[in-house]
Amino acid sequence: MAGIHAESANALGRDGVRETTMPDAIFRYGVAILTVAAACLMTWLFRGVVEPTVFLLFLPAVMLTAWYGGLKPGLFATFLSTWMIGFFLLQSRFKFTLSWTDALTLVVFVAIATLLSALTESRKRANESLRETNQSLQTLVEASPLAIVVLDLDTKVRLWNPAAERLLGWTEHEALNQPLPILRPDATDGFSANLATARCGTVVTGCETRCQRKDGSAINIGVSVGPWRNHSGEINSIICVMGDITARKLSVDALRESETKFRSVVRSATDGIILADGDGNIIQWNKRAQEIFGYTEKEVLGKPLTMLMPESYREAHHHGVERIREGGAPHIIGRTVEMHALRKDGTVFPIGLSVATWKSDGAIFYSGIIRDISEQKHAEDMLRNLTEALKRSDELKSALLASVSHDLRTPLTSIRTAIDNLLQGDLRWDHSQQQEFHHIISEEVARLTRLVGDLLDMARIEAGELRPSMQLGAVAEICGNVLERCEKELRHHRVSVDCSEDLPLVRMDSPLIAEGLTHLVENAARYSPAGSEIHVSARLEGDELLIRVKDHGPGLEADEFDRVFEKFYRSTRMNGDCTSGTGMGLAIARGIIEAHGGRIWVDSKIGHGAVFTFGLPVAENAIAERLVRGRGV
């Protein structure tokens, strides 16, 4: 390569592109003088032979000078030859007086000599360029990391570079003028077909084949073949460029296998897997994702992830994508979060989401693993409700034990005391005293019976076995019976009743409604101070009969409006030291009213008492409608 550069420098120097040294220039012009002088001497000596073309020997002198020294020395030789011919060789020798014929002859000589100088210098430059090109090509072939082999049309080796020796194992001496050693005589592989194609003038690239090296080992090679044409355009050789692709093929096969495994895992995963590009557009979608969201892969590819999100999440998603694109810190990547997603049918459901990100060729990509946790959330809610129910059950059990133990112990103690007194043999009780003991026993037995009845009613209500016997009943009659039944509890209170006899008959289970109303009245008496008024009213509002019990007790907080109807719940705002009651009365009342298709509620303010109201439907009661209009039954 150093020689190439040196010759190129000399050639450029002769063209004036680069400066040359003074001795070199003098030598080249000296060559011009010597060649022209030699041509003049030879012409003088052999003038009898060369006349009348005395300039014949000067043309080779000009060509030689131009070939060696370049264009400028060639022109100098032309000028010098013209002078010598005109001064020494034409008819007027030693005088530079020319006839028109001689002048025309010199002009023609100058033109021919100048043209020959230019052509000679150009040809030399072309030869030097060709030699430099061949040297560069030879250097390139020898230094190439790819095997370069030139074959004749019979597939015999004409060129075999060092890379071919390293790749295939055969030396240049072993391979030259021999058939290409990697070809089998009966070969029918793609490589042989590509050689045949190249013979027809077509370039073939990207061919892959498997061949055997000299040592017997097998390798995978990539081959490109093409025709080599001579100066007339005819194909006389085939050039083959080969490279070892064994490692690349192994890498490609491993990558393909890894991709196949990845796709298999993605497609068979029990969780939804979604891949997206840096703009948040979906690029992959597995079968489970289709089952979760309802979209097919064709429907979502290239679409934004926001189509899977409720509206409330979309703005935050856009901000997050922009933040990561600008190099900001991610908020949910690398963690599992619970959020909500949007199905194709518009339903919103809970999911567990794990997001990861990676880069490829500088671009950001995202992967999301999604699990539908609807059933999990439902199970959690059921477990939470069950836990709360168990907690309430424990609380109710404790309340039941506390209430029932007190309500059982108190009457049993009274009964036992009365019986013990009656059974004492050393005492003689008169008739009135015995009657009093009998009365105590009777009242306490009735109390126990009521307690057991309440427990049985509560059990029937919770089991859903309360079946009202619907018959026509008069509300005024029920109110009167209840007030008589609660006479003892109301003896320290003032009672007012607003229950018209004109109210319609209502289809209901009168004993059950009476029992429910009794619990409301007893509750009002229990929580109202002595001397206060308890007001009972009934009236028709639209298609509903409303019965109210109003007291002047301590009242209830708003958060107790629902809890007061729970079994065993007892307000802490008892009147004085009153602790009677099991806490089942209002719960039983609600069960009875709801079994009739009605509703029950309470309105209250702290310090202003409470109003308990229940309503019974009368819209479909034809008899009640006629009575309301005064038509009779």
C-alpha positions in Angstrom: 0.0 0.0 0.0 3.0 2.3 0.6 4.0 1.8 -3.0 0.6 2.7 -4.2 0.6 5.9 -2.3 4.1 6.8 -3.5 3.2 6.2 -7.2 0.0 8.2 -6.8 2.0 11.0 -5.3 4.5 11.0 -8.2 1.7 10.9 -10.8 -0.1 13.8 -9.1 3.2 15.7 -9.0 3.6 15.4 -12.7 0.2 17.0 -13.2 1.2 20.0 -11.2 -1.3 19.1 -8.4 1.6 18.5 -6.0 4.9 20.2 -6.0 8.0 18.2 -7.2 11.6 18.6 -6.2 13.9 20.6 -8.4 16.3 17.8 -9.3 13.4 15.6 -10.5 12.0 18.3 -12.8 15.5 19.0 -14.3 16.0 15.3 -14.9 12.7 15.0 -16.7 13.4 18.0 -18.9 16.9 16.7 -19.5 15.3 13.5 -20.8 13.3 15.6 -23.2 16.5 17.3 -24.5 18.4 14.0 -24.8 15.6 12.2 -26.7 15.1 15.1 -29.1 18.9 15.4 -29.7 19.1 11.7 -30.3 16.2 11.9 -32.8 17.8 14.8 -34.5 21.2 13.0 -34.8 19.6 9.8 -36.1 17.6 11.8 -38.7 20.8 13.6 -39.8 22.7 10.4 -40.1 20.0 8.6 -42.0 18.5 11.6 -43.8 18.7 9.9 -47.1 16.3 7.2 -45.7 13.9 9.2 -43.7 13.5 12.2 -46.2 11.1 13.7 -47.0 9.5 12.7 -43.5 12.3 14.2 -41.4 10.0 14.5 -38.4 9.3 10.7 -38.2 11.9 9.9 -35.5 10.9 13.0 -33.5 7.4 11.6 -32.7 8.8 8.6 -30.7 11.0 11.0 -28.8 8.0 13.2 -27.9 6.0 10.0 -26.9 8.9 8.7 -24.8 9.3 12.1 -23.1 5.6 12.4 -22.4 5.5 8.8 -21.1 8.3 9.3 -18.7 8.1 13.0 -17.8 4.4 13.9 -18.3 2.6 16.4 -20.4 4.8 19.5 -19.8 8.1 17.8 -20.7 6.3 16.3 -23.7 5.3 19.7 -24.9 8.8 20.9 -24.3 10.1 18.1 -26.4 7.6 19.1 -29.1 8.8 22.7 -29.1 12.4 21.6 -29.2 11.8 19.1 -32.0 10.1 21.8 -34.0 13.1 24.1 -33.6 15.6 21.5 -34.5 13.7 20.3 -37.6 13.3 23.9 -38.8 16.9 24.8 -38.1 18.8 21.7 -39.1 16.8 19.5 -41.3 14.6 21.5 -43.6 15.9 22.8 -47.0 17.1 26.1 -45.6 19.4 24.5 -43.1 21.0 26.6 -40.4 18.6 29.4 -41.2 15.2 29.6 -39.6 13.5 30.8 -42.8 10.6 28.6 -43.8 8.6 28.2 -47.0 4.9 27.8 -46.8 5.3 24.1 -47.3 7.8 23.7 -44.5 5.7 25.9 -42.2 2.6 23.7 -42.9 4.7 20.6 -42.3 5.9 21.9 -38.9 2.3 22.9 -37.9 1.1 19.4 -38.7 4.0 18.0 -36.7 3.3 20.2 -33.7 -0.4 19.2 -33.7 0.5 15.5 -34.0 3.2 15.7 -31.4 1.0 17.6 -29.0 -1.8 15.1 -29.5 0.6 12.2 -29.0 2.0 13.8 -25.8 -1.5 14.2 -24.4 -2.6 10.7 -25.4 0.6 9.1 -24.1 0.4 10.9 -20.7 -3.3 10.0 -20.5 -2.6 6.3 -21.3 0.2 6.3 -18.7 -2.1 7.8 -16.1 -4.8 5.2 -16.9 -2.3 2.4 -16.6 -1.1 3.7 -13.3 -4.7 4.1 -12.1 -5.4 0.6 -13.2 -2.4 -0.7 -11.5 -3.3 1.2 -8.3 -6.8 -0.2 -8.5 -5.6 -3.7 -9.0 -3.2 -3.3 -6.0 -6.0 -1.9 -3.9 -8.3 -4.7 -5.0 -5.7 -7.2 -4.2 -5.1 -5.7 -0.8 -8.8 -5.6 -0.1 -9.2 -9.2 -1.1 -6.3 -10.4 1.0 -7.4 -8.3 4.0 -11.1 -9.0 3.8 -12.6 -10.9 6.8 -15.0 -12.6 4.3 -13.9 -15.5 2.2 -13.7 -14.3 -1.5 -13.5 -17.0 -4.1 -13.4 -16.5 -7.9 -14.5 -19.5 -10.0 -14.5 -20.1 -13.7 -17.6 -21.3 -15.5 -16.7 -24.9 -14.7 -16.6 -23.9 -10.9 -12.8 -24.3 -10.8 -11.0 -22.0 -8.4 -9.2 -19.0 -9.9 -8.8 -16.9 -6.8 -8.7 -18.0 -3.1 -8.1 -15.4 -0.5 -6.6 -16.0 3.0 -10.1 -15.6 4.6 -11.3 -18.6 2.4 -8.4 -20.6 3.8 -9.3 -19.7 7.4 -13.0 -20.4 6.8 -12.8 -23.7 4.8 -9.4 -25.1 5.7 -7.9 -25.6 2.2 -4.8 -23.5 1.3 -4.6 -21.5 -1.8 -2.2 -24.0 -3.4 -4.6 -26.8 -2.7 -7.7 -25.0 -4.0 -6.4 -23.2 -7.2 -7.4 -24.8 -10.5 -9.5 -27.4 -8.6 -13.3 -27.6 -8.4 -14.7 -25.7 -5.4 -14.1 -28.3 -2.6 -17.4 -27.6 -0.7 -19.5 -28.6 -3.7 -20.5 -32.3 -4.0 -20.7 -33.8 -7.5 -24.3 -34.7 -6.9 -25.2 -31.5 -5.1 -28.7 -30.3 -5.4 -28.7 -27.7 -2.7 -29.5 -24.0 -3.1 -25.8 -23.0 -3.4 -25.4 -25.0 -6.7 -28.6 -23.4 -8.0 -27.3 -20.0 -7.2 -24.1 -20.6 -9.1 -26.2 -21.6 -12.1 -28.2 -18.4 -11.7 -25.0 -16.4 -11.6 -23.8 -18.0 -14.8 -26.9 -16.4 -16.4 -25.8 -13.0 -15.3 -27.9 -12.5 -12.1 -26.5 -11.5 -8.7 -27.8 -13.6 -5.8 -27.5 -12.5 -2.2 -28.5 -13.8 1.2 -28.1 -17.5 0.4 -27.5 -19.7 3.4 -26.1 -23.2 3.2 -24.4 -25.8 5.3 -21.0 -27.2 4.2 -18.1 -29.3 5.4 -14.7 -28.0 6.1 -11.4 -29.7 5.3 -11.2 -31.2 8.8 -14.7 -32.7 8.5 -16.5 -30.2 10.7 -19.8 -28.7 9.5 -20.4 -24.9 9.4 -23.2 -22.7 8.2 -22.2 -20.1 5.7 -23.9 -17.2 4.1 -23.1 -16.8 0.4 -23.5 -14.1 -2.2 -22.7 -14.9 -5.8 -22.5 -12.8 -9.0 -21.1 -12.8 -12.5 -17.7 -11.4 -13.4 -17.6 -9.9 -16.9 -14.6 -9.2 -19.1 -13.9 -6.0 -21.1 -16.3 -7.1 -23.8 -19.1 -7.8 -21.3 -19.0 -11.6 -21.5 -19.3 -13.6 -18.3 -16.1 -15.5 -17.8 -16.0 -16.0 -14.0 -18.2 -16.2 -10.9 -17.3 -14.4 -7.7 -18.4 -15.8 -4.4 -18.4 -14.0 -1.1 -18.8 -16.3 1.9 -19.0 -15.7 5.7 -19.4 -18.0 8.7 -22.9 -17.5 10.1 -22.8 -20.5 12.5 -22.7 -18.3 15.6 -25.3 -15.9 14.2 -27.6 -18.8 13.1 -27.3 -20.3 16.6 -28.2 -16.9 18.1 -31.1 -16.6 15.7 -32.3 -20.1 16.5 -31.9 -19.4 20.2 -33.8 -16.1 19.8 -36.5 -17.8 17.8 -36.8 -20.6 20.3 -36.9 -18.0 23.1 -39.6 -16.0 21.3 -41.6 -19.2 20.7 -41.4 -20.0 24.4 -42.3 -16.5 25.3 -45.3 -16.5 22.9 -46.4 -19.9 24.3 -46.2 -18.6 27.8 -48.0 -15.4 26.9 -50.8 -17.2 25.1 -51.3 -19.9 27.8 -50.9 -17.6 30.8 -53.8 -17.5 33.2 -53.4 -13.7 33.6 -54.0 -11.2 30.9 -50.7 -9.9 29.3 -50.6 -6.7 27.3 -47.6 -5.1 25.6 -47.6 -1.5 24.5 -45.2 0.9 22.8 -43.8 4.2 24.2 -47.0 6.0 23.1 -49.2 3.7 25.0 -50.5 1.8 21.9 -51.2 -1.9 22.2 -48.8 -4.1 20.3 -49.5 -7.6 21.8 -52.6 -9.1 23.4 -53.0 -12.6 24.7 -56.0 -14.9 24.9 -56.7 -14.3 28.6 -56.7 -10.5 28.0 -59.4 -11.2 25.4 -61.4 -13.2 27.9 -61.1 -10.5 30.6 -61.9 -7.4 28.4 -64.0 -8.9 25.7 -61.9 -7.5 22.8 -60.2 -9.7 20.2 -56.6 -9.1 19.3 -57.5 -7.6 16.0 -59.8 -5.1 17.7 -57.1 -3.7 20.0 -53.8 -3.8 18.1 -52.5 -0.3 17.5 -55.2 1.2 19.8 -54.4 3.2 22.9 -54.5 1.6 26.3 -57.0 4.2 27.5 -59.8 2.2 25.8 -59.4 -0.2 28.7 -59.6 2.4 31.4 -62.5 4.3 33.0 -62.6 8.0 32.2 -61.3 8.9 35.7 -57.9 7.1 35.0 -57.1 8.4 31.5 -55.7 11.8 32.3 -53.3 10.3 35.0 -52.3 7.7 32.4 -51.3 10.4 29.8 -49.4 12.3 32.4 -47.5 9.2 33.5 -46.5 8.3 29.9 -45.3 11.8 29.3 -43.3 11.8 32.6 -41.5 8.5 31.7 -40.8 9.7 28.1 -39.1 12.8 29.6 -37.0 10.7 32.0 -39.2 11.2 35.1 -39.6 8.6 37.9 -42.5 6.1 37.4 -45.2 5.8 40.0 -46.6 2.3 39.5 -43.9 0.5 37.5 -42.4 -2.4 39.4 -45.4 -2.7 41.8 -48.7 -4.5 41.9 -51.6 -2.1 42.2 -55.3 -2.5 42.4 -57.4 -0.3 40.1 -60.5 -0.6 37.9 -60.7 -1.4 34.2 -63.3 -1.1 31.5 -64.7 -4.0 29.5 -66.0 -3.9 26.0 -69.6 -4.0 27.2 -68.9 -0.9 29.4 -68.8 -2.6 32.7 -66.2 -1.4 35.2 -64.5 -4.1 37.3 -61.5 -4.4 39.7 -58.1 -5.7 38.5 -54.7 -6.4 39.9 -52.0 -4.7 37.6 -48.3 -5.3 37.5 -46.4 -3.0 35.0 -42.9 -3.3 33.7 -40.9 -1.3 31.2 -37.9 -1.9 29.0 -36.0 -0.2 26.1 -35.1 -1.6 22.7 -33.1 0.5 20.2 -33.7 3.5 22.4 -37.5 3.1 22.3 -39.6 2.5 25.5 -42.0 -0.4 25.8 -44.4 -1.5 28.5 -45.8 -4.8 29.6 -48.7 -5.2 31.9 -49.9 -8.4 33.7 -53.6 -8.1 34.6 -55.7 -10.3 36.8 -59.4 -10.0 37.2 -60.0 -9.8 40.9 -63.7 -9.5 40.9 -64.2 -12.8 42.5 -61.4 -12.1 45.0 -63.1 -8.8 45.9 -66.4 -10.5 46.2 -64.8 -13.1 48.5 -63.2 -10.4 50.5 -66.5 -8.6 50.9 -68.2 -11.9 51.9 -65.4 -12.6 54.4 -65.6 -9.1 55.8 -69.4 -9.4 56.1 -69.0 -12.8 57.6 -66.5 -11.4 60.1 -68.8 -8.6 60.9 -71.7 -11.0 61.2 -69.6 -13.2 63.5 -68.6 -10.2 65.5 -72.3 -9.1 65.8 -73.2 -12.7 66.6 -70.8 -12.7 69.5 -72.1 -9.3 70.6 -75.7 -10.6 70.3 -74.8 -13.7 72.1 -73.3 -11.7 74.9 -76.3 -9.4 74.9 -78.7 -12.4 74.9 -76.9 -14.1 77.7 -76.9 -10.8 79.7 -80.5 -10.0 78.9 -82.0 -13.5 79.1 -80.0 -14.4 82.2 -81.4 -11.3 84.0 -84.9 -11.7 82.6 -84.9 -15.4 83.5 -83.3 -15.0 86.9 -85.5 -12.2 88.1 -88.9 -14.0 87.7 -87.5 -17.4 88.7 -86.2 -15.8 91.9 -89.6 -14.2 92.6 -91.4 -17.6 91.9 -89.0 -19.5 94.1 -89.3 -17.0 97.0 -93.1 -17.1 96.8 -93.1 -20.9 96.7 -90.6 -21.2 99.5 -92.8 -19.0 101.7 -95.9 -21.0 100.9 -94.1 -24.2 101.7 -92.8 -23.2 105.1 -94.6 -25.4 107.6 -94.0 -23.3 110.7 -95.8 -20.3 109.2 -99.5 -19.9 108.7 -100.5 -17.6 105.9 -104.0 -16.2 105.7 -106.0 -16.3 102.5 -105.1 -12.8 101.3 -101.4 -13.5 101.8 -101.6 -16.7 99.9 -103.5 -14.9 97.1 -100.7 -12.4 96.9 -98.1 -15.2 96.6 -100.2 -16.8 93.9 -100.5 -13.5 92.1 -96.7 -13.0 92.1 -96.2 -16.5 90.8 -98.8 -15.9 88.1 -97.2 -12.6 87.0 -93.7 -14.0 86.9 -94.8 -17.1 84.9 -96.5 -14.8 82.4 -93.3 -12.8 82.2 -91.3 -16.0 81.5 -93.9 -17.0 78.9 -93.6 -13.7 77.2 -89.8 -14.0 77.2 -89.9 -17.5 75.7 -92.5 -16.3 73.2 -90.2 -13.4 72.1 -87.4 -15.8 71.6 -89.5 -18.1 69.5 -90.9 -15.2 67.4 -87.3 -14.0 66.8 -86.2 -17.5 65.8 -89.2 -17.8 63.3 -88.4 -14.3 61.9 -84.7 -15.1 61.3 -85.6 -18.5 59.8 -88.1 -16.9 57.4 -90.8 -19.0 58.8 -93.1 -16.2 59.9 -96.3 -16.6 57.7 -99.0 -14.0 58.5 -102.6 -15.2 58.2 -104.1 -12.3 56.2 -107.6 -11.4 57.3 -109.6 -8.2 57.4 -109.0 -6.4 60.6 -110.0 -3.1 62.2 -107.2 -0.8 63.3 -109.1 0.9 66.0 -109.9 -2.5 67.6 -106.2 -3.5 67.5 -105.2 -0.2 69.2 -107.7 -0.6 72.0 -106.6 -4.2 72.6 -102.9 -3.2 72.8 -103.5 -0.4 75.2 -105.4 -2.8 77.5 -102.6 -5.3 77.3 -100.0 -2.6 78.2 -102.1 -1.1 81.0 -99.6 -2.1 83.6 -96.6 -0.6 81.7 -98.6 2.6 81.0 -99.9 3.1 84.5 -97.3 5.9 85.2 -97.9 7.7 81.8 -100.5 9.7 80.2 -101.8 8.1 77.0 -103.6 9.8 74.1 -105.1 8.0 71.1 -106.0 9.3 67.7 -107.5 6.3 65.9 -110.7 7.0 64.0 -113.4 4.3 63.7 -113.8 5.3 60.1 -110.5 3.9 59.0 -110.8 1.1 56.5 -110.5 -2.6 57.3 -107.0 -3.8 56.4 -106.0 -7.2 55.2 -103.5 -8.3 57.9 -102.7 -10.8 60.6 -104.4 -8.8 63.5 -102.7 -10.8 66.4 -99.2 -10.3 64.8 -99.9 -6.5 64.2 -101.1 -6.2 67.7 -97.9 -7.8 69.0 -95.8 -5.5 66.9 -97.7 -2.5 68.2 -97.4 -3.8 71.7 -93.6 -3.8 71.4 -93.6 -0.2 70.2 -95.9 0.9 73.1 -93.8 -1.0 75.7 -90.6 0.5 74.3 -92.1 4.1 74.6 -93.2 3.4 78.2 -89.8 2.0 79.1 -87.8 5.0 77.8 -90.2 7.8 78.8 -90.1 9.5 82.2 -93.1 9.0 84.5 -95.9 11.4 83.9 -95.0 12.0 80.3 -97.4 11.5 77.5 -97.4 8.6 75.0 -99.4 9.3 71.9 -100.7 6.5 69.6 -102.2 7.5 66.2 -103.4 5.9 63.0 -104.3 7.5 59.7 -104.5 6.8 56.0 -101.9 8.5 53.7 -102.4 7.6 50.0 -102.2 3.8 49.6 -100.6 3.3 53.0 -102.0 3.0 56.6 -99.6 4.7 59.0 -99.6 3.9 62.8 -97.4 6.0 65.0 -96.2 5.8 68.6 -94.7 9.0 70.0 -92.9 9.3 73.3 -91.1 12.0 75.2 -88.0 9.9 76.1 -84.3 10.9 75.7 -84.4 10.5 71.9 -81.9 8.8 69.6 -78.8 9.8 67.6 -79.1 9.6 63.8 -76.6 6.7 63.7 -79.0 4.7 65.9 -82.0 4.9 63.6 -81.2 1.6 61.9 -79.4 -0.1 64.8 -82.3 0.3 67.1 -84.2 -2.3 65.1 -81.4 -4.9 65.5 -82.0 -7.7 68.0 -80.5 -7.2 71.5 -79.6 -3.6 70.8 -80.4 -1.4 73.8 -79.9 2.3 73.9 -77.7 3.7 76.6 -80.2 6.5 77.3 -82.4 4.5 79.6 -84.9 6.3 81.8 -83.4 6.3 85.3 -82.2 2.9 86.4 -84.6 1.0 84.1 -83.0 -2.1 82.7 -86.0 -4.2 81.8 -86.5 -5.6 78.3 -84.6 -8.1 76.3 -83.7 -5.9 73.3 -85.8 -8.0 71.0 -89.1 -6.1 70.9 -88.2 -3.6 68.1 -86.5 -6.4 66.1 -89.7 -8.5 66.4 -91.8 -5.6 65.4 -89.8 -4.9 62.3 -89.9 -8.6 61.3 -93.7 -8.7 61.7 -94.2 -5.5 59.7 -91.9 -6.5 56.9 -93.6 -9.9 56.7 -96.8 -7.9 55.9 -95.0 -6.1 53.1 -94.8 -2.9 55.1 -92.0 -0.7 56.4 -91.0 0.7 59.8 -88.8 3.6 60.8 -88.0 6.0 63.6 -87.7 9.8 63.7 -86.0 11.4 66.7 -84.0 14.2 68.1 -81.9 14.1 71.2 -84.0 15.4 74.2 -87.2 15.5 72.2 -88.3 11.9 72.3 -88.9 9.5 69.4 -91.7 8.7 66.9 -91.8 5.1 65.7 -94.0 4.6 62.6 -94.9 1.6 60.6 -96.9 1.5 57.4 -99.1 -1.2 55.9 -100.1 -1.3 52.2 -103.8 -1.0 51.4 -103.8 -0.1 47.7 -105.0 -3.5 46.5 -107.6 -3.9 49.3 -110.9 -3.5 47.4 -113.0 -3.7 50.6 -110.9 -1.0 52.2 -111.3 1.2 49.1 -115.1 1.0 49.3 -115.1 1.7 53.0 -112.9 4.7 52.5 -115.4 6.0 49.9 -118.4 5.4 52.3 -120.0 2.6 50.1 -119.9 -0.1 52.8 -119.0 -3.7 52.3 
